[in-house]
């Protein structure tokens, strides 16, 4: 049985390892360019009012500078536009150097003295993603910092009225939380850019303050009409960021709010890279896009940020959503007059144009007649490479004179920017006012370029094909493929049934060309219609390339599927193959359902403890920890009641009864759809329930191998502790007298009330760990003695051994017995089970303990303390269970009730702790208190 359990959990550990490997390493290499400082960075501290400095001694406000600029701003007489950088969880204020340095370098080339003053806030690198008690304090300090920044500009004739905020990680959440403060003037902040900020929900809900903070921010932004004028841009990092998945960076806001933009950095024009959680701050491609947008947002008259909301949206859409060729704010000529000689014009009568400029410069225009193509074709596709500096290149001809066009309208505003070239797709239904299309192909600045254009039927089978993706349970054994024989320049593959985040595929695109020659690069674009999370792959032809087919968000409705858009080379054949990838599926499961694994781990440990109590109740003996964990893996007993409860709550009458009884709402996973209306009510997504057995298996695997590692660690530590203690053969080793327990309990209660409750919990855990180590030492000593003792010994009358008669007979009766060893082993297995169970509250309280240790020099008391409601009964239970043994439990009148509790508590834990992880401690405490009472009654 033990071998089967080890093999089963070994296989499960392999699946878990595959998923973790895919989650942590299964993405593209970091293609971000590093930002460098050309001069030594300096951070000048900004003085704050005494009241603010006294209230927030751990925080600070700094101005970033380099070289001459740092010297010029030494006295803080500033004239630039203020930008404030907000670091995130455990983030340093010095992370602002990438944004500040690039802004300084670009300002050197700007006319009119346009520049920025980049400020940064020092939040003492607090772990606010894990401990929410500091979030409100940081928000108040941020408010004071903004007011202090604006006071630095009072000497100007036109001082700035607002500050632009750039928030990384939890810094972006703080920026939105500003508007929840009762005395905050919303005019102080009108533009927020967030980077990898979890706006929808916290990554881990480890304390109630964190979840209450999120709830307050979400309600404010969903209900306040004033906040519709605040422009917010949220950028997610993509698959390289495994700390904050990009689906969490979607802004919770009204669906009709046009001033909120959420996207993934892979979809940002001229960036097109995925970033990890830290590199999104210094990624040069993204920093350049941000700085370019900032300079376009400046008003030359005031040299400050514009207050026009429409202008802000136009700039942000230009740099982050769709990058047309024209410069933002430039007055584009909608009409054009051509005076070139007739020999510069050529009319194209073929279906496709492929033109490469000659080495010598010349003026060249191509005419495409529309009248002969309207019935047969639906779209006109054109692309060019090397014309990045040309803003207008495609026109609609209104008046033609001979072989040339006289008057035309510029149609280039719809140009899309791709890595190797610019692309324009025109719908012929929108061109009824024109007779011809004009493509400008004149050589600019001596650069050689290529233009390729063609007429298309985008709804035809040659241009658009539908490819059903394999089922996720096919495990890569089946392949869906399609061959594209058309020689067109653009093809669309509709990936039918690909719209859920748990789906993951390996998409292979193989290209075969007839003749070897130099061609423009191919661009494969995985386009997601319901969220801006497109990803691009650039490759030459012929080639074979693999694309990761995964989603950051699920489809909110049944309107569309993911699309693979192929910008291809002419005269080449393409084959698209889609195969389910088991490692990627496991990685997606952990990415979206990872917070459920600790819950299932705690459920498994709780049921294992209940099995130990049942064993003591029936036979008076315990089983091994590994056997208890293995036998407690019964998914149907836990998952089925939870699912039934969710089904019942979907009925209106039962839900009304539930609300009438004032019972709390059942927890659910954070929705994967980009929906603004997320609350902590039931999720409408069914797929997490279907994955419950797999997640339970992962949690049980962590419990099984975690308990095995703890057992090994205890054996090693007991060898070290044996150097400090004499051998003992008593099962009561490591216990405390009643008065000692009372003294320890009072001391730890005072310690937790005046300093940190998590410290008291950890101290009580260490006391119990000492008991386990002493039992391990006793078990080892007795085993060695029995191995050395003669086999003729009989059972001792009282079952105890005098330390003075270890290897000889006292009064003719041997005192060393097998019974004592069995009792010690039984107690050891019981306390091993308790020790593993005690580890969960210690781990869940660790963030508050770390926060307290890092801030001891500012305050010796943790305020607020998320552990204060439960730390006193928890440490009392720990201390009472130290003296517990199997004999006492078997004789207790409460044992039957205590052994019955773990199963309903496990069901309740799974129902109410998937989002509120801190509730795990409450349910474990509800099981530990009856066990502690069994030691007394």
N, C-alpha and C positions, 0 to 999 in steps of 0.2 A: 504493500500500500504506500509506503514511504517513497519507494522508487517511482511509482506511478505519479505521485504528487510532484516530486522533483522534476520529472520529465514534462509533466503538464505545465507547471509554472515556468520551467525553463523555456518551453516553446512560447509561452505568453510573454516572457521577458524578451525573447528575440523579436516578437512583433512590436513590443513597446520600444525596444532599442531602434528598430527600423524607422518607426514613426518619429522618434526624437531626432534621429540622424537626419531625416528628411526635413524636419522642422528647423533644425539649427544649421544645416549645411546644404540643403537641397535647393539652392538658388544660384543665380548667376554670380560671377565674381564681381567684386566692387569696381565699377567702371567710373566712379567719381574722380575728378581731378582735385588734388589738394589745393587749398588756398594758402598762400604764403604771405607773411608780413615782410615788407621791404625795409622797415625800420623797427626798432625795438618798441614793442607795445607798452603803453603806460596806462594805468588806471588811477585816475585822480578822484579821491573821495569827495563827495558833495556833502557839505554840512547840512544837518537837519535840525529842526527846532529841538530844544532840550527835552520837551515833553515827549516827542517822538523817539529821540535817542534813549530816553529812560524806559519807555514802554517796550521798545524793540531793540535791546542791546546786542542781539545776535545778528541783526540784519544791517545792511549798508547799501548806499547808492553811489555809483561810480560813473565817471565820464571816461570813455575810451579815447585814446590819442596815440599818435606816433610822431616822432621827429619834430619838425618845425611846428606842426599843428598842435602838438602837445604843449610846446612852449608858449604858443600864442594864446592858448586857452587856460593857462596856469591860473589866472585870476578869475576864471569862470565868467568872463564877459563874452557871451555867445551871441551868434547871429545866424546860425544855421537852422534847419528844420529838425525838431526833436524826434528821435526814435528811441524807444525803450525796449531793451531785450530782457526777456524773463526766462531764466533757466528752469529746468524741470526737476524731476525726482533725482536727488543727489547730484544735481547739476551745479557747475561752477559759473560764477559771474564772468569768468575770463573766456567763456565760450563765445562771447560777443565779438571777439577779435576778428573772426572771419568776415562777418557782416561789416564791422567798422573799418577794417583795412581795405576791403574792396570798394566801399563807399568813398573812402578818402582818395584812392587811386583814380577812380572815375571822376571825382570832383575836380581833379587837376586839369581835365580836358573840357570842362564845362564853362560856357560863357556866362557872364553876369554874376559870378561869384556864388553860384548855386552849390550848396553843400549841406551835409547833415551833421548833427551832433548826436552821436550814438551813446546812449546811457545804458547801464546794466545794473541789475539788482543782485545783491548778495543775500541769498536766503540760507546761508550757512550749510548748504548742501544737505538739506533735510530730506528724509525719506517720506515725502508726502504722498507718494503713490501707495505706500503701505500703512502709513499712520496718518489718519485724517485730522487729528487734533490740531495741527498747525495750519491747516488750509485757511481758516477764517482769519487767523492772525496774520498770515502772509498777505491776504487780500486787503486788510486794513493798512498794512505797511505799504502796499502797492499804491493805494489811494493817496497816502501821504507823500510818496515819492513823486507821483504825477504833479501834485500841487507844488512840491519843491522845485521840480524841473521848470514849470511854467513861471515861477517867480524869478528864475534866472534871466528871463527875457523882458522884464518890465522896463528896461532902459530903451528898448526899441520903439520906433514910431508905430510899427505894425507888428506887435508881438504875436506869437502863435497862440491860438485859442484851444488847441488840442494836441495830443501826443499820439503818435502811431505806435502800436504795441506789436512786437514780434515775440511770440511765446513758443518755447520748445517743450514738448511733452506736457507735464502738468502745469507749466507756465502758461500754456494756451488756455487751459481750464480756468486758471486764476484770472486771466484777462477777461473772460466772459463773466466770471463771478463778481467782478467789480460792480456790475449793474444791479446786483442784489443788495448792495449796501444802501441803507435808507437815505443817507446824506450825500450820495454820489451824484454829481452833475453829469448827466449823460453826454453833454457837449464836450467834455474833456477828452473823450475817446470816440472817434468816429470811424476808425479803420483798425482792424485786427488781422494779423496774419499768424496762423498757428502751424507748427511743424510737428507731426507725429503726436498730436494731442488726442487722448481718448475722451472725446466729447460725449459719446453715447452712454458709456458706463465705465466704472473703474475696471482695470484689468483683474484685480482681486479685491473682493469686498471683505477686508480683514477687520474692520471695526465699524461701528455704527456712525461715527462722525463723518467718515468718508462717504458713505452712502447718503446720509442726510444732506451733506454738502452738494452732492450731485443732484439730488432731488430738488433742492432749492433753486439751483442754477437752471435746471431744465424747465421747471414750472415758470420761472421768470421769463425766460426767452420764448416760451410758447404762448404766454398770456399777454405780454406787454406790447402794445402797439407802438410805443416810442422806440423800441429796439429795432423796428423795421428799417429805420434810417441808418443803423449802424452796419457798415460793410465789413463782412467777415470772410476770410479765405482760409480754408483748412486743407493742408497738404499731408497725405499719408506717405509712408516710406516704401510701401510695396512689400514683397515677400522677404527681402533681406531683414526687415524689421520684425523679428519674432517676439519682441517685447510688447509692442502695441500693434496689433493687426490693423490693417488699413480700414476695415469695416467700422472700427470704433471711432475713426476720425471723422466720420460723417456728421455734419452739424444737425442737431435736433432743432428744427425750426418749422414754421408753417410752410406747407407745400407751395403756397402762393407768394412766398417771400423771395423776390428776385435778387436781393442783395447779399445772399449767402451762397458761397461756392464751396463745394467739397470735391476733392479729386485726389488721385494718386500721382506721385511724382513721375511715374513712368509715362503718364499722359501729358506732362508739361512740355510744350514745344521747346526745342533746342536743349532739352535736358535728357529725357528719354532713358533715364537710368533708375535703378532701384537703390535705395539707401538703407543702411541699418539705422538703429535708433539714435546713434550718436553722429554718424557721418552726415545725416540730413542737415546738421548745423553748419558743417564746413564744406559740404559738397559744392565745388566751384560752379558747376552748371546751374544749380538751384540758387546759389547766392547771387550769381550774375542776373538771373531772371528777376530776383527780388529787388536788387539794386536798380536795374533798368526800370522796373515798374515804379520805384520810388522817385526816380528823377522825372519820369513822365507825369507823375502826380503833382509835381511842384508847379506853383503859379509864378511865372516870371515877375509879375508885378510886385507880389509880396514876398517872394522867395520862401514861401511856406506851402504846406500841403493844401491842395484845393479842398474846398468844402462842398463842391458839387458832387452829389452822390452818383449822378449819371456818368460823370467823367471818371469817377473811381471805378465803376463797373466796366466802363469801356477799356480802361487801362489794364485792369486785372484779367479781363477776358482776352485781351490782346497778348499778354505775356504768359498766361497760365492755361488758357483754354484753347484758343485758336489763334495762331500767329499769322495773320495775313501779311502781305508784303509791304503794305503802306505803314508809315510811321504814325503812331497814335497822335492825334491832334493836328496832323498835317492836312491842309486843305487839298483834298484830292480833286483833280480835274475830271469831272464826269464825262466831259466831251473832249474830243481830240480832233485836230485838223492836220492832215498829212500833206506835205508839200514835196515829198520825195519824187524823184524822176521815175517814169514808168518802168525803167529797167530794174528798179529795186523791188518790183512786185512780181510774185509768181502765184498763179492759181493752182490749187491742188485738186485734182480730179480723182485721185485714188482714195481708198478707204483709210490709208495710214500714211503718215509723214514721219520720216526719220531723217533729221538734218543735223549735221555737225559743221560748225563754222570753220572756214578755211583759216590758214595761218595769218593771211593778210586781212586787215579790217575792212568791213564793207557793211552797207546798210541793206537789210533784207526784211521783207514782209511776205507772209503767205496768206492767201485768200482761200476760204472754204465756203462754197456756195451752200446755202441752207435750203433753198427751194427744192432741190433734187434729193434731199436726205430726210426731210421731215417725216415722210410716211414710213420709210424703211427703218429709221433709227430713232432712238429716244434720247441719247446723251452724246455729248462731245467731251472726250477725255484728252487732256494735254498735260505734259510735264516737261520740265527743263532742268538742267544741271548747270551750275556756274552762273546763273542769273540772279543770285541772291540779292544783289544790290539794285536790281531793276524792280521798281514797284509796279509798273504798268506794263503788261506784255500781251494781254488778250483783249480784243475790242470787238464790239458789235457794229458792223458797218451799216450806216443809215443812208449814205449817198455815195454811189459808185460812179466814177468817171473813167470810162474805158477799162483798162486793166488795173486801175488803182482805186483806192477808197479815199474819199475827200473828207467826209465827216463821220465820226464814229463815237461810240460810248464805251468807256472803260468798264470791262467786266472782271477785272482782276481781283476785286475785293473778296471773292470766294476762294482764293488760293489757299491751299493747305500746305503747311511746311512739314516735310518728312526729312529724315537724316541725309539722304544723298541728293534730293531734288525737291522742287516745288511742284505741286499737283493742283490742277483745276478741273473740276467736273461740272459741266453746264447741262441743264435740262432744256431740251429743245422746245418744250412747251412754254418756257419763259422767254423765248427769243423771237416771238412773232413779229416784233417791230423791226427786225433786222433782216437784211437780205444775205449778208455774208458775215463770216467770222474772220477776224484779222489776228494773226499771231506774229508778234514782233520778234525777229531773230537776228537783230543787229549786234555785232560784236562790241562789247562794252569793256573799256579799260584794258583792251588787249587780251582779255581772257577768252580761252576757247571753251565752248559749251556745246551741249547737245539738246535738241528739241525733238520730242516724239509725241505725235498726236494721232488720234483715230476716232472714227465714228463707232458708237456702241449701241447694242440692244441689251440693256442691263437686265431685263426680265427674261431674256432668252436663256435656254438651257446651256448654251456655250459660255455665257457670261456669269450666270448665277446658278449654282447647283445646291441641292439639299443633301446633307450627309448625316444620317442618324448616328449618334454616338453609341458605343456599346454600353450595356448596363454596368453599373458600378460593381455588381457582384460577379461579373465575368472574370475578374482578377487577371486581366491581360491575356486570357486564352483566346478571345475572339478579337478580330480586327475589322473595323469599318474603313473602307477606302473608296476613293473616287479618282478617276483619271480625267484631267482637263486637256483635251486635245486642241482646243482653240488656240490660235496664235495671238490672241489679244493682249493688251497691256494691263487690263484690270479684270480680276475675277473675284467673285464673292462666293464663299462656301458657307451656307447656313448650317450651323451645327445644331441639328434638331435634338431636342430634349436635353440640351446642355444649359442649365440655369440654376443649379444648386451648388452650394459651397462645398458639400461633401464629395462632389464629383471631381475627379482629377485624371487627366489623360496625358499620354505622350503623343503629341501630334508631330508626325514626320512628313516633311515636304521634300520630295525628290524631284529635281529638274533635270531634263535631258534635252540638249540642244543639237540641232542638225549640223551646224557648221561652227567650228571654233573661231570666235572672233571677240573683240572687245565690246562689252555691253555695259549698260547701266546696271547698277546693283538692284537686286530684288528687295522688296520690303514686304514682310509678312506682318500684318497688323491684326491682333486679336482684339476685336471691338466688342464692348459690352454696352448695349443701348441704354440700360437703366442706371448706369453710374459711370463716372469718368475714371475708369481704371484700365484704359487701353494699354497694351504693351506692344512694342515694335521690335522686330528682328530684321537686321540688314545682312544680306548674304549675296555673294556673287553667283552667277549661273555659268555652267551647270554645277550642281552641288546637292548634298543631302544634309538637311538640318533638322534638328529636333526642337520643338517648342513645348513648353510646359503649359498645358491647358488647365488652369485653375482660376477660381473666382474669389474676389474679396467680399462680394455681397451676393445674396440670392435675389432672384427675380421677384419683384413685388406683385406682379400680376401675370396673366397668361398671354401677354401681348407679343412677346418676342423671345428670341434665343440669342446666344452668343454667336458672333459672326467672325469668320476668318477672311480677312481681305488680303488679296494677293496682288501686289503691284509687280508684274512679271516682265520678263524680256520677250520680245517677239521671236517667233519661229522656234519656240521651246515648248516641250511637253512637261506637264506637272502632274505628279501623283501625290495625293494627300491621304495619309493613313492615320487613323485614330485608334489608340489602344488604351484601355484602362491601366493605370499604374498603381499597383497595391501600395508601394512605399509612399507615393504622393497622397493617396487616399488616407493612409494612416497619419501622415503629416497634417493633412487638413482637419482630420478628426481632433488631433491634439491642439491645433491652432484655434479651433472654434469651441471645443468642448474640454480643453485642458483643465479649466477650473473645476470641473466635475470629478476629476480623478482623486483629489484629496478627500472629497466627500465620500466616494465609494471606498477609499482606503479606511477612513474612520468607521464607515458602516461595517466593513469586514472585521476590523479590530474589535468593534463592539460586539458583533455576533460571536467572534472567537472567545471573548470573555464570557459571554452567556453560555457557550458550550462548555467552558471550564466549570462554571457554576452547576450546570446540569450534570456533569460528570461527578462532581463532588456530592451532589444531592442523591444520585443513584448508587454510586459505589464508594463514595468517600475518598476517591483518588482523582488525580488530575491526569490529563493527557499532555503530550508534548506540544509546545507552542506551534510548531509547523503543522502537526496533525489537526490542532484546533482551528487554525486558519484555513487549512485545506478543506475540512468538513463544513466550515461555515460559508463556503461559496455556494449559495443557493439563490440564484438570481430571481427565481419565480416567487420566492417568499417576500421579497422586498420590492421588486420592480412592478409586479402585477398589482399590488394594492395601490401604489402610487399612480399607475396608469388609470386604474378604475376611478380613483378620486378625481383625476383630471377630466375624465369623461363625464362624471357626475356633475362637476362644476360647469361643464359646458351647457347643462340644462338650466334654464332660467329659474325654475322653481327651487332647485337645490341651491343655486347660487344666491337667491334671495334669502333662503333659510340660513345659509352660511354667513351672509352679511348681518342677518338679524341676531345671530349669536355672537357677532363681533369677533369672529375668528380671523386670524391674519390671512392675507392672500398667499397662495402657494407660490413658491419661487419658480422661476423659469430662466432658461438661458437668455442672454442678451440677444435680441433678434438679429438675424443676419441680413435682413432686407434693409435698404437705406430708407427707413421710415422715420418720420419725425415724431410720431405719436407714441414712442416707447414709454411704457410705465412698467412698474414691477408686477403687473398683473400677469395672467396666463398668456403664454405665447401661443400664437396660432400655428406655429410650425410644428409638424409632427415628426420630422426626421430625427430630432434628438432622442425621442422616446424609442425609436427603432434601433438606435445605436446604444441604448442603455446596457444590453448584455455585454457588448464590447468594452464599454467604459467601466462596467463592473469588473470585468476580467482584468483590465489594466489596474484598477484600484486594488483588487485582491492580489495581483502580482507585486505591487509596491508593498503591500502589507506582508506578504509571504517572505520576500527577499529582504525587506527592511527589518523584520523580526530576526531573520537569520544573521544579518549583519550586526544587529544589536547583541545577539547571543555571542558572536565571535568577539565583539568589542568588550563585552563583560568578562569573557574568559581571559582576554589579554590584560585588562585592567586589574582583574583579581590577582594575577601573577605579580603585578607591581605592588598592589596593596598588601600582598602576603609578606613582603619585606618589612612591613611596619606593624604587623599583627602576629601574635602567636597562633598556632593552629587551634581550631575549635571544632568540637564534634557535637555541639548543641544546636538544635533547630531554632532556638531563640536568639542566636547570634545576630547582632545588628539592631535589636529592638531597643526601645526606650521605655524607661519607667513612666508611670502616669504623670508624675510631677514634672518630669523632663519634657514630655509631650506638651503639657499645659504651658510650660515656660516658652518652648519653641513656638507654639501657636500664638501666644500673646506677642512675642517679639516680632514674628513675621507679620502679624496684623498691624502692629505699630509701624513697622518698616514699610509695608505697602501703603498705609494711609498717609504717611508723611513724606515718602520718597517715590517709590514706584511699585505698583502691585505686581507687575511682571517679574520683578526681582524677587519678591516673596514666593511667587509660584515656582520660579527656578530653584530657589533655595529649598523649598519643600520637596521638589523633584530630586534634588541631589541627596537629601536625607533618605528618600526611598531607594535611590540608586545605591547608596551605601549599604542598605539592608540586602539588596540583591547581590552585591559584590561579596558580602560576608557569607551569604548562603552558598555562593559559588565556591568560595574558599573551603567551606565546611564539606561540601559535596566532594571536592577533590581530595581533601584530607581523609575522609571516611573511605573513599574508593581505594586510595593507596594503602590504608591500613588493612582493609579487608583482603586486598591482594596479597599482603605480606602475612596475614594472620593464618594460623592453622585452620583447616576445614572442620575440626571437631567441635568448634564453638557452637553453643546452643543459644537459643533466644534468651535475652535478658528478661528478668521478671518485670522490671519497670520500664524497659525500653529506653533507658538513658545510660549514659556513660560518664563515669567519673574521670576527670582529667588526670587523676593520679594513677589510674588503672587502665592505661590505654592498650598495653601489649601483654598483660598478664591477668590471671584470674584473681578476683577478690573474694575471699571466703569460699573458694571452689566454684564460683559461678562466673562464667564469662560475661562481661558487660558490653563487649563490642558485638553488635548485632546487625543483621541485614535489615531489620525493621527500621532502625534509626536512619539508615541510608535511604531507604524508600521514602520515609517521612520527609527527610531533607530534600530529596529530589522532587517530591510532590509540592512542597512549599516553594522550591526554586521555580518550577514551571508556573505556579500560580503568580508569583511575583514578577516573573518574566513577562507574563501576559499583562499584568497591571502596569509594568514599566513601559511597555510599548504603547499602552493606552494613555499613560500619563504624558508621553512624548507629544501627542497632538496638541493639548493646550499650551505646552511650552513653546512649540513652534509657532502657533497662532499668536502668541503674545510676544514673540521675539522682536517684531518691528517696534513696538512701543518701548521695549527695553533698550534696543539700540538707539532709538531717538533720545531717551533719557540719558544714556551714557555720553552721547555726543554733545548734549547741552547742559551737562552738570555744572560747568563753570558759570553758566548764566542763571540756572535755577536748580535747586536740589530736589524739587518736587515736580513730578510730571502732571501737567494740567492742560487739558483734561486727560484723564486716565481711562482708557476703554476697558480695563480689567477690573475696575472697582466694584461692579455689581456682583461679581462671582468669585473674587479671589479668596475671600474669607472661608466660605464653605468648601472651596477647592483645596486649600491648604489643610484644613481640618480633616477632610477626607483622606488626603495623602498621608497625614500623620497617623490617623487611626488605622489605616490599612498597613502601615509598617509592621505593627505587631500582629497582624492577622496570619493565620495558618489554616491548613485544610481541616484540622480537628475542630477548631472553633467554628469555622463556616458550616461544617457538617452538622454541628449540634445547634445551630441557630434556628430559631423559629421563623426568621424572615428570609431564609435562604430560598424557599420556593417562590416567594414573590419577587425576590431580587433576580432569580434566574429567568423569570417570565418577562421582565421589563425590556431586555435588550432588543428583542424583535420589534415591538411597537415603537420603541425609541429610534431604531434604525430607519423604519418607514417614515417617521416624522422628520428625521434628519434629512433624508433624501427629498422630502417634500418642501422643507422650509430653509434649507441651507445651501442650495445650489448657487444662489446669488449672494446671500448673507453668510459668508463662510464663517464669520465669528460665532454664529449660532451653533456650530459644531461643539464648542466648549460647553454650551448650556445643556445639550443633550447628553454629552458624556458625563457631565456633572450629575444629571438626573439618574444615571446608572451607577455612579460611584457612591453617592450618598447612601442608598440602601445597602450596598456592599459594606460600607463603613459601619453602618448600624448593625450589620450581621456580626461584626467583631465584638459588639457590646451586648447584644441581646441574643 
